[in-house]
Amino acid sequence: MHYTGTIWRPPYEASSLLLEVTAGCTHHRCKFCTLYADLPFRFRMSPSEDVEADLKEAQKKYHRFTGRKPSRTFLTGANPFVLKYERLMEIAGMVHKYFPEMETIGSFARVTDITLKSDEELASLHGAGYDGLTIGIETADDEALQFMDKGYLAADILEQCGRLDRVGIRYSFFYLTGISGAGCGEDGARATAAVCNRLHPMAVGANMLTIYPDSRLYGEIRKGNWKEESEIEKYKEVRVLLEALEIPTVFAALGASNAFRMQGTLPRDRGKLLDFLDDIIKNVGEDELRHYRESVHHL
């Protein structure tokens, strides 16, 4: 199998067939992100060669070593959904050729990737198996989105993910706790919940902002242009988000950036999750949480 650089996937894609069709990120400008700092965006120029070779190899390995047939493929890279409709359909055709039992194909996606497809193309992609996208919206706080150079605003999240809802392509959101900065996190959480409440994400996953010296955000902090939230503030922010979400969805904090992991289904588990957060806020000190943050050497 061909893989380039570190392969990132959501926790819930652990059992998926990981297939590389792109590497790196097309945007490459988010001030907080260092995941793809040394990896310019690239895509497989000829899917009929490298991608097909990987599918042939995967077919042999799955049948020989696992004794099972995968039901889901996850396309690796920061945002493979940016690929043109025709290329995504070609990839789907090859996946189904070598794994006829494959039910769905997912990937990371940027909000701006959706704008590149017509409604008819999105519907056709859904028919070809594309479903369960993971979208790092980060926040619906427009000021934070602009400062961090995300390349879209809250209205774009609402419009483009609404288009996914209409054609039946399911998706999950990643929320980046702390992105609004010191003193602004709870307002950012409320703004994000207000957008989510008008959409239908399968899950809302909270990750904690971790700042590294090689990020552009670190430079902004050094210049005095931005101030990081305390760790306790971040947990209070997560609590506000959780309390403000009114839709039925899965709420989770499972990534390595979270000192404490949690997961539940809303609205059923809201009380239990709020109690868990209250216990952290009340009984875990800032120093202990900061020590964990500093121990996260890379995401």
Backbone as numpy.savetxt, mean C-alpha at the origin, in Angstrom:
# Nx Ny Nz CAx CAy CAz Cx Cy Cz
13.59 -17.54 -11.08 12.75 -16.35 -11.08 13.63 -15.10 -11.08
13.20 -14.09 -11.82 13.95 -12.84 -11.89 13.34 -11.81 -10.94
14.15 -11.31 -10.01 13.71 -10.25 -9.11 14.81 -9.19 -9.05
14.39 -7.92 -8.94 15.33 -6.81 -8.91 15.21 -6.07 -7.59
16.32 -5.95 -6.86 16.30 -5.23 -5.60 15.49 -5.95 -4.54
15.13 -5.23 -3.48 14.31 -5.79 -2.41 12.87 -5.89 -2.88
12.24 -7.02 -2.61 10.86 -7.23 -3.02 9.95 -6.90 -1.85
9.07 -5.94 -2.05 8.12 -5.53 -1.02 6.73 -6.05 -1.39
6.03 -6.53 -0.39 4.65 -6.97 -0.59 3.87 -6.72 0.70
2.56 -6.55 0.62 1.75 -6.43 1.83 1.75 -7.75 2.60
1.53 -7.72 3.91 1.51 -8.96 4.70 0.51 -9.98 4.18
-0.63 -9.50 3.66 -1.68 -10.41 3.23 -1.40 -11.05 1.87
-0.27 -10.72 1.24 0.09 -11.36 -0.02 1.13 -12.47 0.19
1.27 -12.94 1.41 2.32 -13.92 1.75 2.19 -15.22 0.95
0.99 -15.63 0.62 0.82 -16.90 -0.10 0.65 -16.72 -1.60
0.76 -15.48 -2.08 0.58 -15.22 -3.51 1.84 -15.57 -4.30
1.66 -15.89 -5.57 2.78 -16.04 -6.49 3.31 -14.64 -6.80
4.59 -14.39 -6.48 5.17 -13.08 -6.71 5.83 -13.05 -8.09
5.33 -12.19 -8.95 5.80 -12.13 -10.34 6.28 -10.71 -10.64
7.55 -10.57 -11.02 8.08 -9.25 -11.34 7.75 -8.87 -12.78
7.06 -7.74 -12.92 6.84 -7.17 -14.25 7.36 -5.74 -14.32
7.59 -5.13 -13.16 8.24 -3.81 -13.08 9.18 -3.82 -11.89
10.04 -2.84 -11.85 10.91 -2.63 -10.69 11.00 -1.14 -10.44
11.04 -0.75 -9.17 11.11 0.67 -8.85 9.77 1.35 -8.93
9.80 2.68 -8.83 8.58 3.49 -8.75 8.61 4.55 -9.86
7.47 4.78 -10.49 7.40 5.79 -11.54 7.45 7.21 -10.97
6.97 7.39 -9.76 6.89 8.73 -9.17 8.23 9.16 -8.59
8.71 8.38 -7.65 10.08 8.54 -7.14 10.34 9.94 -6.54
9.29 10.58 -5.98 9.48 11.93 -5.45 8.97 12.11 -4.02
8.31 11.13 -3.45 7.74 11.30 -2.11 8.86 11.59 -1.11
8.73 12.64 -0.35 9.82 13.11 0.50 10.20 12.12 1.60
9.25 11.31 2.04 9.51 10.41 3.16 10.05 9.06 2.71
9.97 8.74 1.43 10.21 7.38 0.96 11.67 7.15 0.57
12.22 6.02 1.04 13.56 5.60 0.64 13.55 4.16 0.08
12.37 3.59 -0.09 12.27 2.18 -0.48 12.92 1.89 -1.82
12.80 2.84 -2.75 13.30 2.60 -4.11 14.35 3.64 -4.50
15.07 4.16 -3.49 16.01 5.26 -3.73 17.10 4.89 -4.73
17.52 3.63 -4.72 18.62 3.22 -5.60 18.15 2.40 -6.80
16.84 2.51 -7.10 16.28 1.66 -8.15 15.38 2.46 -9.08
15.91 2.99 -10.17 15.07 3.71 -11.13 13.99 2.79 -11.68
12.87 3.36 -12.06 11.77 2.55 -12.59 12.19 1.86 -13.88
11.81 0.61 -13.99 12.02 -0.13 -15.24 10.91 -1.16 -15.38
10.66 -1.59 -16.60 9.70 -2.65 -16.82 10.26 -3.64 -17.82
9.71 -4.82 -17.81 10.17 -5.85 -18.72 9.79 -5.46 -20.14
10.78 -5.23 -20.97 10.52 -4.78 -22.34 9.77 -5.84 -23.15
9.99 -7.10 -22.82 9.35 -8.15 -23.59 8.71 -9.16 -22.66
7.46 -8.95 -22.26 6.80 -9.89 -21.36 6.79 -11.31 -21.88
6.81 -11.48 -23.20 6.76 -12.82 -23.76 8.05 -13.59 -23.52
9.09 -12.92 -23.01 10.36 -13.60 -22.75 10.59 -13.78 -21.25
11.05 -12.72 -20.54 11.38 -12.87 -19.12 10.19 -13.27 -18.27
9.06 -12.59 -18.44 7.89 -12.88 -17.61 7.40 -14.30 -17.88
7.36 -14.67 -19.12 6.91 -16.03 -19.44 7.89 -17.07 -18.90
9.18 -16.78 -18.95 10.17 -17.70 -18.39 9.95 -17.88 -16.89
9.64 -16.80 -16.19 9.37 -16.89 -14.75 8.11 -17.70 -14.48
7.11 -17.54 -15.29 5.87 -18.30 -15.09 6.11 -19.80 -15.33
6.92 -20.12 -16.32 7.25 -21.53 -16.56 7.99 -22.12 -15.36
8.95 -21.36 -14.84 9.71 -21.83 -13.68 8.80 -21.97 -12.46
7.93 -20.99 -12.25 7.01 -21.04 -11.11 6.07 -22.24 -11.22
5.62 -22.53 -12.42 4.72 -23.66 -12.64 5.38 -24.96 -12.19
6.64 -25.13 -12.57 7.36 -26.35 -12.18 7.57 -26.41 -10.67
7.97 -25.28 -10.07 8.29 -25.28 -8.63 7.05 -25.48 -7.79
5.96 -24.84 -8.16 4.74 -24.99 -7.37 4.27 -26.43 -7.38
4.27 -27.04 -8.54 3.79 -28.41 -8.64 4.73 -29.40 -7.95
6.03 -29.11 -7.99 7.01 -30.04 -7.44 7.17 -29.90 -5.94
7.19 -28.66 -5.43 7.57 -28.45 -4.04 6.41 -28.13 -3.09
5.33 -27.59 -3.61 4.26 -27.20 -2.69 3.07 -28.15 -2.72
2.89 -28.85 -3.83 1.76 -29.76 -3.92 0.43 -29.04 -4.00
0.46 -27.75 -4.26 -0.79 -26.99 -4.36 -0.72 -26.04 -5.56
-1.86 -25.52 -5.90 -1.94 -24.58 -7.01 -2.26 -23.20 -6.46
-1.48 -22.18 -6.82 -1.74 -20.84 -6.31 -3.03 -20.28 -6.90
-3.76 -19.52 -6.11 -5.00 -18.93 -6.59 -4.85 -17.43 -6.86
-3.67 -16.89 -6.50 -3.49 -15.44 -6.66 -2.06 -15.12 -7.06
-1.91 -14.15 -7.97 -0.61 -13.62 -8.35 -0.51 -12.18 -7.88
0.65 -11.83 -7.32 0.90 -10.44 -6.94 2.07 -9.94 -7.77
1.81 -8.90 -8.58 2.85 -8.31 -9.42 3.71 -7.40 -8.57
5.01 -7.63 -8.55 5.90 -6.86 -7.68 6.34 -5.55 -8.33
6.91 -4.68 -7.51 7.27 -3.34 -7.94 6.39 -2.33 -7.23
6.80 -1.07 -7.23 6.08 -0.05 -6.48 4.69 0.21 -7.04
4.54 0.15 -8.36 3.23 0.42 -8.96 3.09 -0.18 -10.36
3.05 -1.51 -10.46 2.90 -2.15 -11.76 1.61 -1.78 -12.49
0.62 -1.30 -11.75 -0.65 -0.97 -12.38 -0.53 0.24 -13.31
0.64 0.88 -13.29 0.90 2.00 -14.21 1.05 1.52 -15.65
1.34 0.24 -15.85 1.55 -0.28 -17.20 0.31 -0.06 -18.06
0.53 0.06 -19.36 -0.58 0.28 -20.27 -1.55 -0.89 -20.22
-2.78 -0.60 -20.54 -3.85 -1.60 -20.53 -3.45 -2.85 -21.33
-2.91 -2.64 -22.52 -2.57 -3.77 -23.38 -1.52 -4.66 -22.74
-0.55 -4.06 -22.07 0.51 -4.86 -21.45 -0.04 -5.64 -20.24
-0.89 -4.98 -19.46 -1.50 -5.67 -18.32 -2.37 -6.84 -18.78
-3.07 -6.67 -19.89 -3.88 -7.76 -20.42 -3.00 -8.89 -20.94
-1.88 -8.55 -21.56 -0.95 -9.57 -22.04 -0.40 -10.38 -20.88
-0.05 -9.69 -19.80 0.47 -10.37 -18.60 -0.60 -11.29 -18.03
-1.84 -10.82 -17.95 -2.93 -11.65 -17.43 -3.11 -12.90 -18.29
-3.00 -12.74 -19.59 -3.13 -13.89 -20.48 -2.07 -14.94 -20.22
-0.83 -14.49 -19.99 0.24 -15.44 -19.70 0.06 -16.11 -18.34
-0.38 -15.35 -17.35 -0.63 -15.92 -16.02 -1.66 -17.04 -16.13
-2.75 -16.79 -16.84 -3.81 -17.80 -16.95 -3.40 -18.96 -17.85
-2.47 -18.73 -18.76 -1.97 -19.81 -19.61 -1.22 -20.85 -18.77
-0.37 -20.40 -17.87 0.45 -21.32 -17.09 -0.21 -21.73 -15.77
-1.17 -20.92 -15.32 -1.91 -21.25 -14.09 -3.40 -21.02 -14.37
-4.05 -21.96 -15.06 -5.47 -21.78 -15.42 -6.36 -21.60 -14.19
-5.90 -22.10 -13.04 -6.70 -22.01 -11.82 -6.56 -20.66 -11.12
-5.68 -19.79 -11.62 -5.44 -18.50 -10.98 -6.73 -17.67 -10.99
-7.11 -17.21 -9.80 -8.37 -16.48 -9.67 -8.20 -14.97 -9.80
-7.17 -14.42 -9.15 -7.02 -12.96 -9.16 -5.56 -12.56 -9.32
-5.37 -11.32 -9.79 -4.05 -10.73 -9.95 -4.07 -9.37 -9.26
-3.14 -9.16 -8.33 -3.08 -7.90 -7.61 -1.73 -7.24 -7.76
-1.62 -6.04 -7.22 -0.36 -5.31 -7.25 -0.49 -4.07 -6.38
0.64 -3.43 -6.11 0.60 -2.06 -5.61 0.16 -1.14 -6.74
-0.48 -0.04 -6.38 -0.89 0.93 -7.39 -0.88 2.33 -6.78
-0.53 3.30 -7.60 -0.68 4.70 -7.22 -2.06 5.18 -7.69
-2.59 6.18 -7.00 -3.85 6.78 -7.41 -3.76 7.23 -8.86
-2.62 7.79 -9.24 -2.46 8.31 -10.60 -2.42 7.21 -11.66
-2.12 5.97 -11.28 -2.13 4.87 -12.25 -3.52 4.63 -12.81
-4.53 4.85 -11.96 -5.91 4.57 -12.37 -6.37 5.54 -13.44
-5.86 6.78 -13.37 -6.28 7.79 -14.34 -5.88 7.44 -15.77
-4.90 6.56 -15.93 -4.40 6.21 -17.25 -5.29 5.22 -17.98
-6.32 4.68 -17.28 -7.21 3.70 -17.89 -8.63 4.27 -18.01
-9.29 3.96 -19.10 -10.69 4.33 -19.26 -11.55 3.41 -18.40
-12.81 3.78 -18.20 -13.72 2.93 -17.44 -13.87 1.57 -18.12
-13.92 1.57 -19.44 -14.05 0.31 -20.19 -12.81 -0.56 -19.98
-11.64 0.04 -19.97 -10.41 -0.73 -19.76 -10.35 -1.27 -18.34
-10.76 -0.49 -17.36 -10.77 -0.98 -15.98 -11.72 -2.18 -15.85
-12.87 -2.09 -16.47 -13.82 -3.20 -16.42 -13.24 -4.45 -17.08
-12.55 -4.26 -18.19 -11.93 -5.38 -18.90 -10.81 -6.00 -18.06
-10.02 -5.16 -17.41 -8.95 -5.66 -16.53 -9.54 -6.48 -15.39
-10.65 -6.00 -14.84 -11.31 -6.77 -13.79 -11.76 -8.12 -14.32
-12.30 -8.13 -15.52 -12.71 -9.40 -16.12 -11.56 -10.34 -16.36
-10.34 -9.80 -16.55 -9.14 -10.62 -16.77 -8.52 -11.08 -15.45
-9.09 -10.66 -14.32 -8.61 -11.14 -13.03 -7.99 -10.11 -12.13
-7.81 -8.89 -12.61 -7.19 -7.86 -11.76 -8.16 -7.46 -10.65
-7.71 -7.64 -9.42 -8.56 -7.39 -8.27 -7.68 -7.33 -7.03
-8.12 -6.61 -6.01 -7.36 -6.54 -4.77 -6.09 -5.72 -4.90
-6.18 -4.51 -5.45 -5.03 -3.62 -5.52 -4.71 -3.08 -4.12
-3.44 -2.78 -3.89 -3.03 -2.12 -2.65 -2.55 -0.72 -2.99
-3.23 0.29 -2.45 -2.98 1.68 -2.81 -2.49 2.44 -1.58
-1.29 2.95 -1.65 -0.74 3.74 -0.55 -1.22 5.17 -0.65
-2.44 5.43 -0.21 -2.95 6.81 -0.28 -2.21 7.70 0.72
-1.72 7.12 1.80 -0.97 7.78 2.88 -1.87 8.65 3.76
-2.65 9.55 3.15 -3.53 10.46 3.90 -4.46 11.13 2.90
-5.49 11.78 3.44 -6.34 12.65 2.62 -6.19 14.09 3.08
-5.12 14.38 3.78 -4.77 15.73 4.21 -4.05 16.40 3.05
-4.74 17.30 2.36 -4.17 17.91 1.15 -2.87 18.65 1.42
-2.78 19.32 2.55 -1.55 20.05 2.86 -0.37 19.10 2.97
-0.59 17.97 3.63 0.48 16.97 3.76 0.80 16.34 2.41
-0.20 16.04 1.62 0.02 15.44 0.29 0.86 16.37 -0.58
0.56 17.65 -0.53 1.33 18.61 -1.32 2.75 18.74 -0.80
2.91 18.84 0.51 4.24 19.01 1.08 5.11 17.79 0.78
4.53 16.60 0.87 5.30 15.37 0.65 5.48 15.03 -0.82
4.89 15.83 -1.71 5.05 15.66 -3.15 4.50 14.32 -3.63
3.28 13.98 -3.16 2.67 12.72 -3.55 2.16 12.71 -4.99
1.83 13.89 -5.52 1.40 13.94 -6.91 -0.10 13.82 -7.10
-0.88 13.88 -6.03 -2.34 13.86 -6.13 -2.90 14.48 -4.86
-4.21 14.74 -4.86 -4.89 15.31 -3.71 -6.05 14.40 -3.29
-6.70 14.76 -2.20 -7.79 13.93 -1.67 -8.90 13.75 -2.70
-9.20 14.79 -3.47 -10.25 14.67 -4.48 -9.91 13.62 -5.52
-8.62 13.45 -5.81 -8.19 12.43 -6.77 -8.39 11.02 -6.20
-8.11 10.86 -4.91 -8.35 9.56 -4.26 -9.82 9.20 -4.40
-10.67 10.16 -4.08 -12.12 9.93 -4.12 -12.59 9.60 -5.53
-12.13 10.36 -6.51 -12.58 10.14 -7.88 -12.09 8.82 -8.45
-10.79 8.56 -8.32 -10.22 7.38 -8.98 -10.62 6.08 -8.29
-10.64 6.07 -6.98 -11.05 4.84 -6.28 -12.55 4.63 -6.41
-13.30 5.70 -6.59 -14.72 5.56 -6.91 -14.91 4.85 -8.25
-14.03 5.10 -9.19 -14.08 4.41 -10.48 -13.81 2.92 -10.31
-12.87 2.58 -9.43 -12.62 1.17 -9.15 -13.86 0.52 -8.54
-14.50 1.23 -7.62 -15.73 0.70 -7.01 -16.77 0.39 -8.08
-16.91 1.28 -9.04 -17.97 1.12 -10.03 -17.74 -0.07 -10.96
-16.48 -0.43 -11.22 -16.22 -1.58 -12.11 -15.99 -2.86 -11.33
-15.96 -2.78 -10.00 -15.84 -3.98 -9.18 -14.43 -4.39 -8.81
-13.43 -3.55 -9.10 -12.06 -3.87 -8.69 -11.91 -3.48 -7.21
-11.66 -4.47 -6.37 -11.50 -4.21 -4.95 -10.09 -3.69 -4.66
-9.93 -3.04 -3.52 -8.65 -2.43 -3.18 -8.54 -2.25 -1.68
-7.30 -2.12 -1.22 -7.00 -1.81 0.17 -6.15 -0.55 0.22
-6.28 0.19 1.31 -5.52 1.42 1.49 -4.42 1.24 2.52
-3.29 1.88 2.30 -2.28 2.06 3.33 -2.33 3.52 3.79
-2.43 3.70 5.09 -2.42 5.03 5.71 -1.10 5.20 6.42
-0.45 6.35 6.27 0.86 6.58 6.87 0.71 7.50 8.08
0.69 6.89 9.24 0.52 7.64 10.49 1.72 8.55 10.72
1.45 9.84 10.94 2.52 10.80 11.19 2.84 11.69 10.02
2.24 11.43 8.86 2.59 12.17 7.65 2.19 13.64 7.72
1.21 13.97 8.55 0.76 15.36 8.64 1.67 16.21 9.54
2.51 15.57 10.33 3.44 16.31 11.16 2.90 16.63 12.54
3.77 17.09 13.42 3.43 17.36 14.81 2.26 18.33 14.91
1.29 17.97 15.75 0.14 18.82 16.00 -0.95 18.74 14.96
-0.73 18.01 13.86 -1.70 17.97 12.76 -2.23 16.57 12.47
-1.71 15.56 13.15 -2.04 14.18 12.83 -3.50 13.83 12.98
-4.13 14.31 14.04 -5.53 13.96 14.27 -6.43 14.58 13.21
-6.12 15.79 12.78 -6.90 16.40 11.69 -6.71 15.62 10.39
-5.48 15.16 10.15 -5.22 14.35 8.96 -5.98 13.04 9.00
-6.08 12.45 10.19 -6.82 11.19 10.36 -8.31 11.39 10.07
-8.86 12.49 10.56 -10.28 12.77 10.31 -10.54 13.00 8.82
-9.64 13.73 8.17 -9.80 13.98 6.73 -9.74 12.67 5.95
-8.86 11.78 6.37 -8.72 10.49 5.68 -9.95 9.63 5.89
-10.45 9.59 7.12 -11.67 8.82 7.39 -12.84 9.34 6.57
-12.93 10.68 6.42 -14.03 11.26 5.66 -14.01 10.80 4.20
-12.81 10.66 3.62 -12.69 10.16 2.25 -12.99 8.66 2.21
-12.41 7.90 3.12 -12.65 6.45 3.15 -14.13 6.13 3.31
-14.83 6.94 4.10 -16.25 6.68 4.35 -17.11 6.86 3.11
-16.58 7.45 2.05 -17.32 7.60 0.80 -16.89 6.56 -0.23
-16.00 5.65 0.17 -15.48 4.63 -0.72 -15.69 3.25 -0.10
-15.12 2.22 -0.74 -15.33 0.85 -0.26 -14.02 0.06 -0.17
-13.02 0.54 0.55 -11.79 -0.25 0.68 -12.04 -1.53 1.47
-11.44 -2.61 0.99 -11.54 -3.88 1.73 -10.86 -3.78 3.07
-9.77 -3.01 3.11 -8.98 -2.88 4.34 -8.33 -1.51 4.37
-8.12 -1.01 5.57 -7.33 0.19 5.80 -6.19 -0.22 6.72
-4.98 -0.17 6.21 -3.81 -0.59 6.97 -3.01 0.62 7.42
-2.73 0.72 8.69 -1.97 1.84 9.22 -0.50 1.45 9.38
0.37 2.25 8.81 1.81 2.11 9.02 2.31 3.37 9.72
3.42 3.26 10.44 3.98 4.39 11.16 5.12 5.02 10.36
5.08 6.33 10.19 6.16 7.02 9.50 7.48 6.82 10.24
8.49 6.37 9.52 9.83 6.22 10.05 10.76 7.01 9.13
11.50 7.94 9.69 12.28 8.89 8.89 13.75 8.49 8.86
14.30 8.40 7.65 15.69 8.00 7.49 16.52 9.16 6.95
17.81 9.20 7.31 18.66 10.33 6.92 18.79 10.53 5.41
18.57 9.49 4.62 18.70 9.66 3.17 17.40 10.09 2.49
16.38 10.41 3.30 15.12 10.88 2.73 15.13 12.39 2.57
14.35 12.88 1.63 14.20 14.33 1.46 13.54 14.94 2.69
12.67 14.17 3.36 11.99 14.68 4.54 12.97 15.00 5.66
14.00 14.19 5.79 15.03 14.44 6.80 15.67 15.81 6.57
15.90 16.13 5.32 16.46 17.44 4.99 15.51 18.57 5.35
14.22 18.37 5.15 13.23 19.38 5.53 13.21 19.60 7.04
13.37 18.53 7.79 13.42 18.65 9.25 14.65 19.44 9.67
15.79 19.14 9.05 17.02 19.85 9.39 16.91 21.35 9.09
16.14 21.70 8.07 15.94 23.10 7.71 14.89 23.79 8.57
14.21 23.02 9.40 13.16 23.58 10.24 11.82 23.74 9.55
11.64 23.05 8.42 10.40 23.19 7.64 9.31 22.21 8.04
9.63 21.24 8.89 8.65 20.20 9.25 9.08 19.59 10.56
8.12 19.19 11.40 8.41 18.60 12.70 7.67 17.28 12.86
8.38 16.29 13.32 7.81 14.96 13.47 6.92 14.87 14.70
5.86 14.09 14.58 5.02 13.77 15.74 5.79 12.92 16.74
5.41 13.02 17.99 5.92 12.07 18.98 5.28 10.71 18.71
5.84 9.68 19.29 5.29 8.33 19.10 3.90 8.21 19.73
3.70 8.82 20.87 2.38 8.79 21.51 1.36 9.51 20.64
1.76 10.63 20.04 0.88 11.34 19.12 0.43 10.43 17.98
1.34 9.62 17.47 1.01 8.74 16.36 -0.07 7.74 16.76
0.02 7.22 17.99 -1.00 6.26 18.43 -2.34 6.96 18.67
-2.30 8.20 19.13 -3.54 8.97 19.28 -4.15 9.24 17.91
-3.30 9.46 16.91 -3.77 9.68 15.55 -4.46 8.42 15.00
-3.84 7.27 15.21 -4.46 6.01 14.77 -5.81 5.83 15.44
-5.89 6.19 16.72 -7.15 6.06 17.45 -8.24 6.92 16.82
-7.90 8.16 16.45 -8.87 9.05 15.82 -9.34 8.46 14.49
-8.42 7.95 13.70 -8.78 7.34 12.42 -9.73 6.17 12.63
-9.39 5.29 13.56 -10.19 4.11 13.83 -11.60 4.50 14.30
-11.68 5.50 15.14 -12.97 5.93 15.68 -13.83 6.59 14.61
-13.19 7.27 13.65 -13.94 8.02 12.64 -14.37 7.19 11.44
-13.80 6.01 11.25 -14.19 5.17 10.12 -15.59 4.60 10.35
-16.48 4.85 9.42 -17.88 4.43 9.56 -18.24 3.26 8.66
-17.34 2.86 7.78 -17.64 1.82 6.80 -17.26 0.44 7.33
-17.89 -0.61 6.83 -17.42 -1.96 7.16 -16.13 -2.24 6.42
-15.08 -2.54 7.14 -13.78 -2.79 6.52 -12.89 -3.49 7.53
-11.79 -4.02 7.06 -10.76 -4.55 7.96 -9.82 -3.40 8.31
-9.49 -3.30 9.59 -8.53 -2.29 10.03 -7.34 -3.03 10.62
-6.14 -2.66 10.17 -4.96 -3.42 10.60 -3.75 -2.53 10.73
-2.83 -2.95 11.57 -1.50 -2.36 11.67 -0.54 -3.52 11.86
-0.03 -4.04 10.76 0.73 -5.29 10.80 2.17 -5.16 10.33
2.52 -4.04 9.71 3.86 -3.88 9.15 4.92 -3.69 10.22
6.17 -3.80 9.80 7.29 -3.70 10.73 7.42 -2.33 11.36
6.81 -1.31 10.75 6.90 0.03 11.32 6.07 0.19 12.58
5.19 -0.77 12.85 4.32 -0.72 14.02 4.93 -1.49 15.18
5.16 -0.82 16.29 5.71 -1.51 17.48 4.72 -2.52 18.01
3.42 -2.25 17.85 2.38 -3.16 18.31 1.47 -3.47 17.13
1.25 -4.76 16.86 0.42 -5.19 15.74 -1.02 -5.37 16.20
-1.93 -5.07 15.31 -3.34 -5.30 15.62 -4.12 -5.46 14.32
-5.26 -6.13 14.43 -6.12 -6.33 13.27 -7.52 -6.66 13.76
-8.51 -6.14 13.06 -9.89 -6.45 13.40 -10.81 -6.01 12.28
-12.06 -6.39 12.39 -13.08 -6.05 11.40 -14.01 -5.00 11.98
-14.21 -3.92 11.23 -15.11 -2.85 11.66 -16.50 -3.08 11.05
-17.56 -2.76 11.81 -17.53 -2.13 13.14 -17.40 -3.10 14.31
-17.44 -4.39 14.03 -17.52 -5.39 15.10 -16.43 -5.25 16.14
-15.18 -5.06 15.71 -14.05 -5.09 16.64 -13.56 -3.71 17.05
-14.33 -2.67 16.76 -13.87 -1.32 17.05 -13.53 -1.13 18.54
-14.42 -1.55 19.40 -14.20 -1.38 20.84 -12.94 -2.06 21.31
-12.72 -3.27 20.86 -11.53 -4.03 21.25 -10.26 -3.34 20.77
-10.27 -2.84 19.54 -9.10 -2.16 18.99 -8.84 -0.83 19.71
-9.90 -0.10 20.02 -9.75 1.16 20.75 -9.18 0.91 22.15
-9.64 -0.14 22.80 -9.10 -0.48 24.12 -7.61 -0.81 24.03
-7.23 -1.51 22.97 -5.83 -1.87 22.77 -4.98 -0.62 22.61
-5.46 0.34 21.81 -4.74 1.59 21.61 -4.69 2.41 22.90
-5.78 2.45 23.63 -5.81 3.19 24.89 -4.78 2.64 25.87
-4.63 1.33 25.88 -3.65 0.71 26.78 -2.23 1.13 26.40
-1.95 1.18 25.10 -0.62 1.63 24.65 -0.39 3.08 25.05
-1.36 3.93 24.75 -1.24 5.36 25.04 -1.03 5.61 26.53
-1.72 4.85 27.36 -1.67 5.06 28.81 -0.45 4.42 29.46
-0.05 3.25 28.99 0.92 2.45 29.74 2.28 2.27 29.08
2.43 2.63 27.81 3.73 2.48 27.15 4.34 3.88 27.01
5.54 4.04 27.47 6.16 5.36 27.48 6.71 5.77 26.12
6.89 7.08 25.95 7.46 7.64 24.73 8.85 7.08 24.47
9.65 6.93 25.53 11.02 6.45 25.35 11.04 5.04 24.78
10.17 4.18 25.28 10.11 2.81 24.78 9.69 2.77 23.31
8.68 3.57 22.97 8.21 3.62 21.59 9.26 4.22 20.66
9.96 5.25 21.14 11.01 5.87 20.33 12.17 4.90 20.12
12.46 4.12 21.14 13.53 3.12 21.01 13.17 2.13 19.90
11.90 1.73 19.84 11.50 0.82 18.77 11.65 1.50 17.42
11.20 2.76 17.32 11.29 3.48 16.04 12.71 3.52 15.56
13.64 3.80 16.45 15.05 3.89 16.05 15.67 2.54 15.73
15.00 1.46 16.14 15.52 0.12 15.85 15.08 -0.38 14.48
14.16 0.33 13.87 13.67 -0.06 12.53 14.65 0.52 11.51
15.66 -0.24 11.17 16.76 0.28 10.36 16.40 0.45 8.90
15.42 -0.29 8.43 15.01 -0.15 7.03 13.63 -0.74 6.86
12.85 -0.14 5.99 11.53 -0.67 5.66 11.51 -1.09 4.19
